[in-house]
Amino acid sequence: MRLTAQGKPGHGSFVHDDNAVTRLCEAVARIGSTRLPTVLTPPMRQFLDAVGDAYGIEIDPDQPEEALARLGSISRMIGAALRNTVNPTMLDAGYKVNVIPGTASATIDGRFLYGQEEAFEKQLDELIGEGVQREWIVQDQAVETTFDGPLVDLMVTALKAEDDGARPVPFTMSGGTDAKSFETLGMRCFGFSPLKLPADLDFASLFHGIDERIAVDSLQFGVRVLDRFLRQA
């Protein structure tokens, strides 16, 4: 989304109470420093139940991050799907150091959980406040399905054949997916990218990074699982 603030342009040396940059930055600061409320979707409830059972702990649904911390670095990726999220990503204002611009804009990356679009927009507008306009640049939908059916059974079988200690559970992916397009065609979609990661690899920190990578052994494991899955399907 794009945020746009309007103000009175003028000379940088004057006392100025109607500054578009100030108004925009205040809104951006509120957005960037606020953690939106926890929302547990059905897949994430199943995931947390499995984590609680595996570790023999009781998970507080209002503070699930405490339990997820046991999962190591991957907890950041899982935790991103426990609530709607929004992050400022770009700022643009002005053309000269001594001129107060009449317009300032920012872009924000917002993601809402399945069924949460209306609540998300309300949360966001409350943070933005008055005097700043919001518009969508790209408006997608959130998708969700249940963790059952023949395809799920085949995923579980293929995974356990390569790792008999595997415990397949559903979770909500926080990133984008082509499933949004296929769902409009009435297709039920799953994300299934099996990897067996080294315990000391901070996998989530590598996403969109300069050195984004996985171990060769992890890739080979995933190829074996997917090959088995596709042959059975």
C-alpha positions in Angstrom: 0.0 0.0 0.0 1.0 3.6 -0.5 0.5 6.3 2.2 0.4 9.9 1.2 0.5 13.0 3.4 -0.2 16.5 2.2 1.1 19.7 3.8 2.0 23.3 3.1 5.2 23.7 1.1 7.6 26.4 2.2 11.2 27.5 3.0 13.2 25.2 5.3 14.2 28.2 7.4 10.7 29.1 8.6 8.7 27.9 11.5 6.4 25.4 9.9 3.4 23.6 11.6 1.9 21.9 8.6 4.7 19.6 7.4 3.8 16.6 5.2 7.1 14.8 6.1 6.4 15.1 9.8 2.8 13.9 9.4 3.8 10.9 7.3 6.7 10.0 9.6 4.5 10.0 12.6 2.1 7.5 10.9 5.0 5.4 9.6 6.5 5.3 13.1 3.2 4.1 14.6 2.9 1.4 12.0 6.5 0.2 12.4 6.5 0.0 16.2 3.1 -1.7 16.6 2.6 -5.4 16.9 -1.0 -6.3 15.9 -3.1 -8.6 18.1 -2.7 -12.4 17.9 -5.1 -14.3 15.7 -5.0 -18.1 15.7 -6.3 -19.5 12.5 -7.3 -23.2 12.4 -4.0 -24.4 10.8 -1.9 -22.5 13.4 -4.0 -23.9 16.2 -3.2 -27.4 14.9 0.5 -26.5 14.7 0.6 -25.1 18.2 -1.2 -28.1 19.6 1.4 -30.4 17.9 4.2 -28.3 19.3 2.7 -28.4 22.8 2.3 -32.2 22.6 5.8 -32.8 21.2 7.5 -30.7 24.0 5.0 -31.6 26.7 4.1 -28.0 27.4 0.9 -26.0 27.7 0.8 -23.1 25.2 -0.8 -19.8 26.2 -2.9 -18.9 23.1 -2.4 -15.2 23.9 1.4 -15.5 24.0 2.3 -18.4 21.7 5.7 -17.0 20.9 7.1 -18.3 24.2 6.4 -21.9 23.0 7.6 -21.2 19.4 11.0 -20.1 20.8 11.8 -23.7 21.3 11.8 -24.2 17.6 14.9 -22.0 17.1 15.3 -19.6 14.2 12.4 -21.1 12.2 10.1 -19.6 14.9 10.3 -16.2 13.2 8.8 -17.6 10.0 6.1 -19.5 11.9 5.4 -16.6 14.2 4.8 -14.3 11.3 1.5 -16.1 10.7 0.1 -15.6 14.2 -1.2 -12.1 13.4 -1.8 -9.6 10.6 1.5 -7.9 9.8 2.5 -4.6 8.4 6.0 -3.1 7.8 7.2 0.2 6.3 9.5 -0.4 3.4 10.0 2.8 1.4 9.9 6.6 1.9 9.8 9.4 -0.7 9.7 13.2 -0.1 11.2 16.4 -1.2 13.7 17.4 -3.9 15.9 20.0 -2.2 17.4 20.2 1.3 16.1 23.6 2.1 12.5 23.2 0.7 9.7 21.8 2.7 7.7 19.6 0.3 3.9 19.7 -0.1 3.7 15.9 -0.4 5.4 12.9 1.3 4.7 9.2 0.6 5.6 5.8 1.9 5.0 2.3 0.9 4.1 -0.4 3.4 4.0 -4.2 3.1 0.9 -5.5 4.8 -0.2 -9.2 5.1 -3.6 -10.2 6.5 -4.6 -13.7 7.6 -7.5 -15.7 6.0 -10.8 -14.0 6.9 -9.0 -11.0 8.4 -9.0 -8.4 5.6 -11.7 -6.2 7.0 -10.2 -6.3 10.5 -6.7 -5.6 9.1 -7.8 -2.5 7.2 -9.5 -1.2 10.3 -6.4 -1.8 12.4 -4.2 -0.1 9.8 -6.4 3.0 9.5 -6.4 3.5 13.3 -2.6 3.5 13.2 -2.3 5.8 10.3 -4.6 8.4 11.8 -5.9 11.6 10.2 -4.2 13.6 7.4 -2.7 10.6 5.6 -4.3 8.8 2.7 -3.9 5.0 2.1 -4.3 3.3 -1.2 -3.7 -0.3 -2.4 -0.8 -0.9 -4.9 -1.4 -4.6 -5.0 -4.4 -6.1 -3.2 -4.4 -9.9 -3.0 -6.4 -12.4 -1.0 -5.4 -14.8 1.8 -6.0 -18.5 1.2 -6.5 -21.4 3.6 -7.5 -25.1 3.4 -7.9 -27.9 5.8 -5.1 -30.5 6.5 -6.8 -33.6 5.2 -7.6 -35.6 2.1 -5.7 -37.9 -0.3 -3.0 -35.5 -1.1 -2.2 -34.8 2.5 -2.0 -38.6 3.1 0.5 -38.9 0.3 2.6 -36.0 1.6 2.7 -37.7 5.0 3.6 -41.1 3.6 6.4 -39.6 1.4 7.9 -37.6 4.2 7.8 -40.5 6.7 9.4 -42.8 4.2 12.5 -40.6 4.1 12.4 -39.6 7.8 10.5 -42.0 10.1 10.7 -39.4 12.9 8.9 -36.7 10.9 5.8 -35.3 12.4 3.8 -33.6 9.6 1.6 -30.7 10.8 0.0 -27.8 9.0 0.9 -24.1 9.4 0.1 -20.9 7.6 2.8 -19.5 5.3 3.3 -15.7 5.8 4.8 -15.1 2.3 3.1 -14.9 -1.1 1.8 -17.9 -3.0 0.5 -18.7 -6.5 -2.3 -20.6 -4.7 -4.2 -17.3 -4.7 -4.7 -17.6 -8.5 -5.5 -21.3 -8.5 -8.1 -20.9 -5.7 -10.2 -18.6 -7.9 -10.5 -21.6 -10.3 -11.9 -23.7 -7.5 -8.6 -25.7 -6.9 -7.6 -26.7 -3.4 -3.9 -25.9 -2.9 -1.2 -26.9 -0.4 2.3 -25.8 0.1 4.7 -28.7 0.3 8.5 -28.0 0.1 10.1 -30.6 2.4 13.6 -29.8 3.7 15.6 -31.4 6.4 17.7 -28.5 7.7 20.8 -28.5 9.9 20.0 -27.6 13.5 22.5 -24.7 13.4 21.2 -23.1 10.2 19.3 -19.8 10.8 17.1 -20.5 7.8 14.6 -17.7 8.2 17.3 -15.0 8.3 18.4 -16.0 4.8 15.1 -15.2 3.1 15.7 -12.5 0.4 19.2 -12.1 1.7 22.5 -11.7 -0.2 23.5 -15.3 0.5 20.1 -17.0 0.4 20.9 -20.8 0.4 20.2 -24.2 1.8 22.5 -27.1 2.4 23.0 -29.6 -0.5 21.9 -32.4 1.8 18.7 -30.5 2.6 18.0 -30.1 -1.1 18.6 -33.7 -1.9 16.3 -34.8 0.9 13.6 -32.6 -0.5 14.0 -34.0 -4.0 13.7 -37.5 -2.7 10.5 -36.7 -0.8 8.9 -34.9 -3.7 9.9 -37.6 -6.2 8.3 -40.2 -4.0 5.2 -38.0 -3.5 4.8 -37.4 -7.3 5.3 -41.0 -8.2 2.6 -42.1 -5.8 0.2 -39.3 -6.8 
